[in-house]
């Protein structure tokens, strides 16, 4: 305990002398360290990813799903080669396709095409000693990563053809009707010893949107599109802070983030949200702003009532983050407002909300990176899962895959939309959205500040590349575009575009065969906005 106190005091001293770092440098640091978790805490022979970075940890299939997407991001950034990424993804998919399925308590990886929540890291089979359930939501998060990888590995190459075929085989095999309640909606789980006893239904807003859309869009064993209405029947629409506006509430932020890691809810809307006049993306923005308002309000109360322990949480608009995570008493679903808040700060909460409200969450992200990026709060995988500056104080020792995953994915979506762009190309997802009643967003639907997808630079594909690659960008309206490539010393090596361009999608075939292998940067400038992206040119 004394060590924890001294560490926190050291952090405060460190904060006063920390130099400012650019936003891109901070995001690079958070994203890369988050990815390392999925690369280093996996079994390379079968692709399974640990639940947490502790010796003997079980595999979490949700962490494995996040990891598949994180590997695709790493390939784009040049942290691993495309060949390395292919090999790891193919090993993972082979595991989930070839391991036995069945109704037994041991010797199986899943049942009815769905998968057990906890698996043995070496055998890939159900951990009976954990009484692992057949988990519908964790299967869905696994499938999300699989389908993203399917869309990412699109080349006509033997391994990539195998990845796409396996992705279809795995996801199409799932019998979602098996876990459908007689009254509609999906069960939370099934146990081989006790069946559905003790498992409720997924009803009401949380992380399970993506699960319903996968189940409704399944090409082989779908549930009815009307089950989406069963799901939305449990929504709670509240107006808690006047400066935020009303939204569908769920206090822990992970419920507002997980589905958004893959699905671009800026583009589509269901009947419920059409009636409210906002999108699910805007809903998550408001949930994020509500947490900031909660933390700011607690900070003010602490000033006026300094002796009241209920307000001595150390929270402010630059120190907040309430979501399910480790905490001083074990594991808890922290949330705000109107949730459980004991002062535990979970870095994934603000970081993974960066696409929703980048300028609003940045003060907290910057503060965390400047003031708390010290041992034992920070390590090879970035921040530990959580810390509590007032309870004892307390610093968690572990890193969790389901919290690192959203950091990697949501920073990528914030930067270039590429996960959204690829995932939304999937036919099964589009079918699910359509059958659930989603329609393209109308112009009069509120979607927060200027929509980040209006004009955007999507980077290069493939990346890394040899000789040449293709760049893609979108313009919402006719505009002057300046796109150039620079070396790491900041010298311009290629001018690719410097002229007026029409609205719409644009692609550029780039020949870099005359350049030396190495790391380069693209800079895209248009309509007052600048984006940068990394490129890796191979020999």
N, C-alpha and C positions, 0 to 999 in steps of 0.2 A: 504494500500500500504506500509506504514511504517513497518507494521508487516511482510509483505512478504520479504522486504529488510533485516530486522533483522534476519529473519529465514534463508535466504540464507547465510548471513554472519556467522551465527552459524554453518551452514553445512560445510562451508570451514574450520572453526576451528575444527570441529568434524573430518573432513577428515584427518587432520595431526596427530591425535592421535589414529585413528582407528587401531585395531589389525587385522592382516591377518586372514582370515577364509578359511577353505578348500573349494574347489569348490563344493563338495557334500553338505556341510552344507548350502552354499548359494543357491544351486539349490533346496534343501529341503525346505528352507524358502520361496522361490518364488513360488514353486509348491503348497505347502500346503496352503499358504494364497490365492493363486489364486483359489484353490478348494473351500475354505470357502465361496467365493462369491456365487458360484452356489448352495451351500447347505443352506446358511443363507438367501440369497435374492430370494428364491423361495417360492412359495405357496405349502406347503407339501401335501395339499389335492388334488391338480390337477397337480403338477409338473412343473407349468409354472415358468419361470425365468425372473426377471426384466431386462429391457434394461440397466438401471443404478441404482446405490444404493441410489436413492432419494425417499422420501415419495411420494406415488402416481404414481410411474413410471409405464409405460405400460410394458407388456410382449413383449419381442423380441423373435420371434421363432428361429432366428439364435442363440441367447444366449442360448435358451433352448436346441438346438442341441449340442452346445459346452458343455453344462452342463451335458447332458447324458453321453458323453465320459469322462468328468471330474469325474463323479461319479464312473465309472468303474475303473479309475486310483486310486481313493480314496479307493475303495475296495481292490485293489491289495496292496496298501500301508498300509492298516489297519487303515486308518483314519475314516472309517465307516465299519461296518460289511457287509458281503455279503448280509445278510438278509435285512439290512437297505437299501442297494443300490438297491436290488431287489424291495423292496416296493416302493421306490421313482420312479424308472424307470417304474414300472407297472402303477403307478398312472398317470404318464406323458402320456404313450401310450394310456391308457384308455381315457384320455381327447381328444387326437387327433383322436381317432377312433369313439367315441360316440357323440361328439358335432356335431350339425347339419351343413350340407353343403347346399349351395344354392346360387342363383344369387342375393338375396336381399342385401340391404345395411346394415341391422341390423339383429341380431338374428342368425348369422352364424359364423362359425370358418374358413370356406374356401369354395371353389367351384371347382368342377371337380377333387377333390382329392388333390388339391393344397391348400396352406394356406395363410391367410392374415399376413402381416408383423408384425402388431401391434395388440395385443389382450388385453382385459381386464384381469387383474391379478386374479380376483375373478370369473367372469363368463366364461372366456375362449373364449369370442366372440369378433368379429371385433370391433375395436374402430373407429366408424364412425366419431367421433369428430376429429380424426387424419387423416381423409380421407385415411385410410389405404388401400394400394394396395395389390392385390394378387401377391405376390412376388416370382418370379421363383428362384432367387439365395438364398433367405432366406429359401424357402421351401427346397432347395437342402442341405443347411447347417443343417437344422433340420433333414432331412433324413439321412445325414451322421452320425449324432449322434445316430439315431435310429438303423441304420444298424450295427454300431460298437457295440451297446448294444446287438443287436441280436447275434452277433458272440461271445460276451463276456459271455453271460448267456447261456452256452451250456450244462448244466447239465440236466439230466432227472429228473426234479423236477417240481411240479405243476406250481409254479409261473414262473419259467424259461421257461417252455413249453409255457405258456401264452405269455410271452414277445416275443418269437420267432414268434408265430402265429400272434400277433398283429403287429409286425414289418413288416411282409410280407403283411398283410392286408392293412396297412396304405400306404406303399410305392408302392404296386402294384395298388392301386386304382387311383393313380395320372394319369391324362390324359394329358400327355405332348404334344399330338397332338393339344390340344386346344390352347396352347400358342406358337405354331409353326407359323412362318411367311410364307406367300405364296411363298416367294423366298428362303426359307430355313433359318435355325437358329431359335433361341428362342427369343421371346419378353422378355423385362425386367419386365413387369408387366401387370396387367389388373385391371381396376377399375369398380365396378358395376354400376356406374353412367355414365361413359364416355367410357367404353370399352378399346380398345388398343390405343386410341388417346393419343398422347404425350409420348408414350413409344417406345423407340428405340429397336434395336436388340443387343444381346450380340455378338459382333464381335471384335476380337482383344484381345490380351493377358491381363488377369486380374484374379480375383479370381474365375471365372465361369467355369474353367475346370471341376471341380467335378460335376457341374450341367449338362453339356453336357454328361458326361459319365453316369450319372444316367438316363438321359432321353433316351439316345441311348440304354442302357442296360435294360430298363424297360421290364418286361416279358408280360405286358398286353397292354400298350399304348405307344410304343416306337416311337421315331423320327428316320429317316434314319441315318445310319452310315455316309453317305456322308455329313451330316450337320457339322461333325467335320472339314471338309475342308472349310466350310463357316466360321466357327469360326477362323481357323488359317489364313484365307485370310487377316485378318486385323493386323497380327503381324508386329512389327517394329524391325528389326535386326540391331543393331548399335554397333559400336566399339568406346566407349567414352573414356576409359582409357586403355592405352597400357598394363599396369601392370595387368589388369583384363581380357581383351579379349572381343570379341563380344558376345552379348546375346540379347534375346528378351526383350525389355525394357518395363517397367511400373514403373514410379517413386515411388509410395507408396509401401512399402514392404508388406503390407497385401496381395496384389495381387500375391506375390511370396510365400506366406505362407499358406493361408487358405486351398487350395486343398491338399497341402502336409501334413496337419495335419492328414489326413487319408490315402491318396494314396501314396504308396511307388514308387515314380518315379525313384528310382535308378535301378529298376528291368526291366522296360518296356519303350519303346520309340515309338513315332509315326513317320510317313513319314517325316514330317517337320524337326524334330530334328535329325532323321537319316541322312538327307541330310546335316545338319550343323555339325554333328560329335560330338554332346554333348547330355546329357540328360536334362530333365526338372529340375532334382535335381541340376545338375551342373549349369543350367541357374539361379536358385535361389541363388546358391553360388556366382555366379558372380554379381548378383544384390546386394547381401549383401556387397561384397567387393567394389562395386562401391560406395555405400553409405559411407563406411569407407573412401575411397579415396576422396570423395567429402568433408567430414568433415575435413580430414587432410589438404586438399588443402586450405579450408577456414581458418583453423588455421594458416597456413603459411602466407596467404594474410593478416591476421589481424596483424601479426608481422611486415610486411613491410609497411602496410598502416593503422596504428592504429587509424587514425582519420576518415577513411571512414566507415560510418555506415553500408554499404552493407556487410562488412567483420567482423563486431563486433557481431558475433553470438555465441561466446564462444565454438565453436565446435572443436573437435579433434578426434583422433582415440580412445580416452577413454570417449568421450561424444558426442553421436550422436543417431539418431533414428528417421526416417522420415516416417510417415505413417498417414493414416486417423485417426483423433482424435480431441478431444476438443482442443481449442487454445484461445488466448486472445480475439479473435473476435467472438467466437462461436464454430463452428465445421468446419474443413477443411481437405482436402486430401493432407497433406504434403507429399512431395516426393523429391527424389534426386537420381542421377543427372538429370538435365533438368526438374525439377519439382518445386513445390511451397515450399520454405524453408524460413520461417521467424524466425528461431531460436528455434522453439518449439521442445522439446525433448519428445518422446513418448516411455517409457520403453519397451512396448511390442515389438517394432520393433527389437532391438538387441537381446532381450531375446529369442524371438520366432524364430530367425535365428540360434540358437545354433546347430541344426543338420547339417546345411549346412557348417558352417565354425567355429567350436568350438573354436579353438585357436585364430582366428581373432576377434571374438566378445567378448571373455572373458575379455579383458581389460576394455571394456565399462561396461559389467555386473558387474565386480568386483568393478569398480569405483562407479557405481550407488549404489551398496549395501553397500559399505563402507562410501561413502561421502554424500549420499542423503537419506539414510534410517532414516529419522527423521520426526517428525510431522511438518507441515501438509502434507509433501510429501508421508509419509508412514503411513498406518493404518492397521486395522485388515484384509484387503484384499490385502495387499501389497502396491505397488505404486499407487498413483492416476493416472488417465489416462495420463496426460501430464503436463509439466511445461515449462516455457520459462525464462531462466535466464537473458535475456537482454531486453525483452519487459516489462518494468515497474519496476521490474520483475513480473512474473505472475505464480501462482500455481493453477492448476485445483483443483476443490473440489470433483469431482465425480470419480467413478470407473465404467467402462463399461464392460458388459459381453463379447462382441465380441472381446475385447482386452485381457481380462483375460483368455479366453478359449485357444487361441493359446499358451499362456505361459505354461499352465498345460500340454497340449497335446504334444507340441514340445520338452519340457524338457523330457517327457516320451519317446518319440521316440529317442531322443539323448541317453538316458540312456540304453534302452533295446529293442527298436524297437517293443514293444508289440502292440501298436495301429496299426502300419503298418501291423504287422504279422496277427493280427486278422481280420482287415478290408479287407485285400487282399484275405482272404479266402471266401469272399462273392461271391456267384455265379452271382448275378446281376451286380456287379462291374466288375467281370472278363468278363462277356458278353459284357458290354459296352466298355471295353478296346479293346477287340477283334474286335468288329464291327467298332470301330473308327480307326482300323488299327495299333494298338499297337502290338509290337512284343518284345520278350525278348531281353534285351540289349546285343549287340555283344561285344566281348572282346576288340575291337578296338575303342569303343566309349568312349570319355573322360568323366570322372565322378568325376573330382576333385581329392583330395588327396586319399590315400588308403581308399577304401570304408568301412564305419563303419559296414556294415552288414556282412563282410567277415567271421569273427569269432565273435560270440557274445553269451552272457549269457542272457537267457530270463526270469530267475527267476522261481518262483513257481506258480503253479495253482492246486487247489485253494489256495488263500491267502487272509485273514486269513484261518487257517485250524485247524482241530482237529485230533490228532493222527498221520496222515501222509499226504503227498502231493507229487506232481510230479515236478521235476525240468527238465528244457530243455536248451540245448545249441547247438550251431553249430560251427563246425570247417571247415575252408576253405581248410585246408591241414592237414595231420597227424601231431600231436603235443602232447607234454606233457601237461596234464591238472591237475591242483590242484584246487579242489573245497572243501571248508570246511564251517562249520557253527560256529558262535561265539555268545556268549552272549554279553550284553551291556557293560560288563567290559573288553571285548576284549579277553576272554578266549575261546579257541577252545573247542566246545562241541561235534562236529561230524566231522570226516574226511570222505568225500563222494567219492572223486576221487583223486588219486595221482599216475597217470600212463600215458603211451602213449595211445592215442586214435586215431582212424582212422578219416579221413575227413568225414563230413556229419552231420546229425542231431542225437543228443543223448538225451535220456530221462533217468531219475533216479527216482525210487520210494524210497522215504525217509520215514522211520519210526521214528517219534519223540515222541512216546507215553511215553517214559521213562523220557522225559524232563519236567521241570516245565513250566506252561503257562507263556507267556511273549513275549517280543520283542527280536528277534534275527537278526543276519546279516549273509548273505552268502557272501563269497569272492571267486571269480572265477579268476584264473590266468592261462594264456596261451599265448604263442607267444609274450611275452613281454608286454601283456596288462592285466590290473587288473580291474575287475568290482565288485561292491558291490550292494546288494539288501536287502531290509528289509523283514523280515518274522514275522508274528504274529501267535503264537501258542495259541489257545483257550483251555479252560478247557474241 
